[in-house]
Amino acid sequence: MSRSPLSRLATVVVVAALTALAGLAGIAGKATLDRAEGWRARLAGEMTVALRPSAAADADAARAAEVLAGTPGVAEARALDRARVGALLAPWTAGARGPDLAALPRLIAIDLDLRQPARRQDLEAALNAAGINAIVDDHQGWRRAALELRQRTAAPLVGALMLCVAGLAAAGAMAASQEAGRREAGLRIQLRLGATPLSCLASVARALALDLGLGALAGGAVAAGLARASGLPGEGSPVVLADVLAAVTGAALLVAWTCAAAIAARRIRELEP
């Protein structure tokens, strides 16, 4: 006797739900980790120089950009206009009427030569030699923030995936236990007639493979649809979706089927005469 349609549907739904949750967690986690790493990598190749406000700030900014552009290890140095600086600093300085552009420091964006990047001390020495009063920010604080974001994201991501793995294992085990229980009489007869435990296990595993596989595929499809609808993966969406969902769907099926096979094998050994 095979399992009832309701029992099989329950198995499919549970596996699909857990696979979808694992897929969404994986997509969100990978997108966050990739974005944090990209942020950290970009910051490692940049520095910012801030000139204190003064009457000659514009001239000083142009001269500082020229000095820095000629410093070994610098690929490009460009002075940002006041409007651009105001837009960058607006979240921290803007009031009801916006920031006072005249009171803002002039900023110079530095792109480093990644083959042999200049150090903060090198830029400070070049500016001091030119008699320019400025502050050099090597973005160490921002890079630490990006690294902390990666570390804080990794633990919840692993925890969520482990919970899904436990749920999939339990779903596979329960389905196998039900299937073996319903086939108990037939399995006893087969074993007494000389059938091997492996052949009995194969028949049970085949019956479960369809339900578990259908659930995993459905869950992967649901996760893909939800992720695309919400724009969750962000940049590189097709690659993220394909890689993560293929891995999650395959892993979900493997976990559920392995646990189901293990439980079925144990039940069959208990039936051996």
C-alpha positions in Angstrom: 0.0 0.0 0.0 1.4 3.4 -1.0 0.9 6.6 1.0 -2.3 8.5 0.7 -2.4 11.5 -1.7 -2.8 13.9 1.3 0.4 12.5 2.9 2.3 12.8 -0.4 1.0 16.4 -0.9 2.1 17.3 2.7 5.6 16.0 2.0 5.8 18.0 -1.3 4.5 21.2 0.4 6.9 21.0 3.4 9.9 20.3 1.2 8.9 23.1 -1.2 8.5 25.6 1.7 11.8 24.8 3.3 13.6 24.8 0.0 12.1 28.2 -0.9 13.1 29.6 2.5 16.7 28.3 2.1 16.8 29.7 -1.4 15.7 33.1 -0.3 18.1 33.1 2.6 20.9 32.1 0.3 20.1 34.7 -2.3 19.8 37.5 0.2 22.9 36.4 2.1 25.1 36.1 -1.1 23.9 39.4 -2.4 24.7 41.1 0.9 28.1 39.4 1.1 29.0 40.2 -2.5 28.0 43.9 -2.1 30.0 44.3 1.1 33.0 42.7 -0.5 32.7 44.9 -3.6 32.3 48.0 -1.3 35.4 47.0 0.7 37.4 46.4 -2.5 36.5 49.7 -4.0 37.4 51.5 -0.8 40.8 49.8 -0.7 41.6 51.5 -4.1 40.5 55.0 -3.1 41.3 57.8 -0.7 39.8 61.1 0.0 41.6 64.4 0.8 39.6 67.2 2.5 40.8 70.8 2.4 39.6 73.1 5.1 37.3 75.9 4.0 39.1 79.1 3.1 39.0 82.0 0.7 41.4 80.3 -1.6 39.8 76.9 -1.3 39.1 76.5 -5.0 42.7 77.3 -6.0 44.1 75.1 -3.3 41.9 72.2 -4.4 43.1 72.5 -8.0 46.7 72.7 -6.8 46.3 69.8 -4.4 44.8 67.7 -7.2 47.7 68.5 -9.4 50.2 67.6 -6.6 48.5 64.4 -5.8 48.2 63.3 -9.4 51.9 63.4 -9.6 52.5 61.3 -6.5 53.8 57.8 -7.2 51.1 55.2 -6.5 48.2 57.5 -7.5 46.3 56.8 -10.7 44.1 59.8 -10.7 43.2 62.8 -8.5 40.2 65.0 -9.1 38.8 67.9 -7.2 35.0 67.6 -6.6 33.0 70.8 -7.2 31.0 72.3 -4.3 27.7 71.0 -5.5 29.0 67.4 -5.6 30.5 67.8 -2.2 27.2 69.1 -0.9 25.3 66.2 -2.4 27.7 63.7 -0.8 27.5 65.3 2.6 23.8 66.1 2.5 22.7 63.2 4.7 24.9 64.5 7.5 24.8 68.3 7.0 21.5 69.1 5.3 18.9 71.1 7.2 15.6 72.3 5.9 17.3 74.5 3.3 20.2 72.1 2.5 23.9 72.4 3.4 25.8 75.7 3.2 28.1 75.1 0.3 30.5 77.9 1.2 31.1 76.3 4.7 31.9 72.8 3.3 35.4 71.5 2.8 36.7 70.9 -0.7 37.2 67.2 -1.4 39.6 65.5 -3.7 38.9 62.0 -4.8 42.0 59.8 -5.2 42.1 56.6 -7.3 45.1 54.6 -6.3 47.4 52.6 -8.7 46.5 49.1 -7.6 49.8 47.7 -8.8 51.7 49.7 -6.2 49.2 51.9 -4.3 50.4 55.0 -2.4 50.1 55.1 1.4 48.3 57.7 3.4 51.7 58.9 4.6 52.9 59.4 1.0 49.9 61.7 0.2 50.3 63.6 3.5 54.1 64.1 2.8 53.3 65.4 -0.8 50.7 67.8 0.5 52.9 69.1 3.3 55.8 69.6 0.9 53.5 71.8 -1.3 52.3 73.7 1.8 48.7 72.6 1.5 46.7 72.2 4.7 44.6 69.0 4.2 43.4 65.8 5.9 43.9 62.5 4.1 41.3 59.8 4.7 42.4 56.3 3.7 38.9 54.8 4.3 40.1 52.4 7.0 37.0 53.0 9.0 34.7 52.3 6.1 36.6 49.2 5.2 36.2 47.9 8.7 32.5 48.6 8.5 32.3 46.6 5.3 34.2 43.7 6.9 32.0 43.8 10.0 28.9 43.7 7.7 30.2 40.5 6.1 30.9 38.9 9.5 27.5 39.8 10.9 25.7 38.6 7.8 27.5 35.2 7.7 26.3 33.9 11.1 22.5 34.5 10.6 22.8 33.1 7.1 24.4 29.9 8.2 21.9 29.6 11.1 18.9 30.0 8.8 20.3 27.5 6.3 21.0 25.0 9.1 17.4 25.3 10.3 16.2 24.6 6.8 18.5 21.6 6.6 17.1 20.2 9.8 13.6 20.7 8.6 14.3 19.0 5.3 15.9 16.1 7.1 12.9 15.7 9.3 10.5 15.9 6.4 12.5 13.2 4.6 12.6 11.0 7.7 8.9 11.3 8.3 8.0 10.5 4.7 10.3 7.5 4.7 8.8 6.2 8.0 5.3 6.5 6.7 6.2 4.8 3.4 8.0 2.0 5.1 5.2 1.6 7.6 2.5 1.3 4.9 4.7 -1.2 3.0 5.6 -3.2 6.1 3.6 -6.3 5.2 4.8 -6.4 1.7 8.4 -5.9 2.7 8.2 -8.7 5.2 7.0 -11.1 2.5 9.7 -9.9 0.1 12.4 -10.5 2.6 11.2 -13.9 3.5 11.1 -14.9 -0.2 14.8 -14.0 -0.5 14.7 -10.4 -1.5 17.7 -8.4 -0.4 17.4 -5.4 1.9 19.0 -3.3 -0.8 16.3 -4.2 -3.4 13.6 -3.4 -0.8 15.2 -0.1 0.0 15.4 0.7 -3.7 11.6 0.3 -4.1 10.9 2.6 -1.1 13.5 5.2 -2.2 12.0 5.3 -5.7 8.6 6.0 -4.3 9.9 8.9 -2.2 12.2 10.3 -4.8 9.3 11.8 -6.9 7.7 13.6 -4.0 11.0 14.9 -2.6 12.2 16.0 -6.0 9.0 17.7 -6.9 9.0 19.6 -3.6 12.6 20.7 -4.0 12.0 21.9 -7.6 8.8 23.7 -6.6 10.6 25.4 -3.8 13.4 26.5 -6.0 10.9 27.9 -8.5 9.0 29.8 -5.8 12.3 31.3 -4.4 13.3 32.4 -7.9 9.9 34.0 -8.5 9.9 35.9 -5.2 13.5 37.0 -5.6 12.9 38.4 -9.0 9.7 40.1 -8.0 11.4 41.8 -5.1 14.7 42.6 -6.9 16.4 40.8 -4.0 19.6 39.7 -5.7 20.5 43.3 -6.8 23.4 43.5 -9.2 24.2 40.3 -11.2 20.7 38.9 -10.6 20.8 36.1 -13.2 24.1 34.8 -12.0 23.1 34.9 -8.4 19.8 33.3 -9.0 21.2 30.5 -11.2 24.1 29.6 -8.9 22.4 29.9 -5.6 19.1 28.3 -6.5 20.8 25.4 -8.3 23.0 24.7 -5.3 20.1 25.1 -2.8 17.7 22.9 -4.8 20.2 20.2 -5.2 21.3 20.3 -1.6 17.7 20.3 -0.4 16.9 17.2 -2.4 20.1 15.5 -1.3 19.5 16.2 2.4 15.8 15.1 2.3 16.5 12.0 0.2 19.5 10.9 2.2 17.7 11.1 5.5 14.7 9.3 4.0 16.9 6.5 2.7 18.6 6.2 6.0 15.3 5.8 7.9 13.9 3.4 5.3 17.1 1.3 5.5 16.8 1.1 9.3 13.1 0.1 9.1 13.9 -2.6 6.6 16.7 -4.0 8.7 14.2 -4.2 11.6 11.9 -6.3 9.4 14.5 -8.9 8.4 13.7 -12.4 9.8 
